[in-house]
Amino acid sequence: MNRMTALLFAAVLSFGAALPAQALELIMIEQAGCMWCARWHQEIGVAYDKTPEGKIAPLRRVDLHAPWPQDLSGIRRERLTPTFVLADNGREIGRLRGYPGDEFFWALLDEMLEKRDIKATD
């Protein structure tokens, strides 16, 4: 490994070590052809990562038909899509089955966040 590559590698490692681990995440279980998943993406998904909730609990999309991620082994699989699971370090805090529309979605997500004593503020 040349000197420049070694320096770059060290910088990447130190930058990654300085970042806090993301404990909270909103897991969206979805599948191709799900009209409610598509509607969520149109109404919420386009801006979710820019919202206070999205910054607190970044979205992680999981395909219902793909192998279940090993780090989610403590979270029960779902058959209904979309399903949203608020998780803290792989431990389920709350679950929302289906997409009830944008107003209800935000209210229900805020309830789940409050279970963890987190308030999303604008």
N, C-alpha and C positions, 0 to 999 in steps of 0.2 A: 504494500500500500504506500503510495507516495505521500509526501508531507501535506499537500493540499487536500487530498482525499481524507487523510487522518484528521486534519483540522475541521473539515466540513462534518465528518462523522461525529467528532466530539461536540461540535456546536449543536447538531441535531439532538444528540443525547441529552445535553444539558438543557436545551429548550424544552424538550419533552418532560424532563424530570421536574421542571419548574411549574408545569401546568397542573392544576388540581384535577383529580379524577372526577369524572362526572358521575355522581351518585344517582341522581334522579333522571329518569327518562320516561317518555310516553311511548309505549310500544303500540303500534297500530298493526293489528293482524288483519290482513287483507288478501284478496284473491282477484285474479284477472276476471273481467266480466261482471264484477260486482257494481251495480249501478249506484248503491249507497256509498261505496268507497269513492267512486268517481265524483259523486256529488260533494263529499267531504273535501276532496282535493280541490275542487272548483271553488267552494265557499270558504274553506278554512285553510287548507294546505298551502295555498299560494302565499299566504302571509304568516303562517304559524311560527316559523323560526324568527320572525321579527317582533313577535309579541312578548310581553313580560313572561307569560306562561311558557312560551317556546324557549326562552332563555333559561328559565328555571329547570324545565324538563324537556330537553331536546327530543324531537321525534325520531323514532327508530321503526322502520317499516319491516314487517316480517310476513313473508308469503305463507299462507295457510297450508299450501301443498308442498312447500320445501321442507327439507329436514329441519327439525326444531333446533335452534341454536343451543349449544351445550351450556352457555352461561345463563340460559333461561330455564334450566332444568327444574328449578323450584317454582316455576309459574306454570299453572295448568293450561294445556292447549285448549283451543276454542274451535267450535265448528261454525259459528255465526260470524259473518263479516259485514261491516267492519266491527272489530272489538278493540277497545282502547284499554290498555293496562298501564296504570301508573306504577312504576317500579323504583325501588330504592336499593341499589346494589343487588339486583336480581331477586328482591323480595317484593311481592305484590302488596301495594297499599290500597288500591282501588281498581275497579273494573267497570267499564261502560260498554254494554252490548248494543250494537246498532248505532245509527246516526240519527239523533232526534231533531236535527236542524241546528242552525248556527247559534241561536240564542240559548237553547237548552244545553247544547254542547259546552259552551263557555261556563255556564252556571254549574253544570255537573263536574267539569274539570276543576273549577275553583273549589267545589266541595271536597274533591279528592285531595287537592293540595292542602286544604285546611286540616285534613286528617293528619298531615305531616307538619302542621303549624307553619305553613308557608303561605304568604299572601302575595299574589301577583299585583303589582301596582303599575299604573301607567306612567 
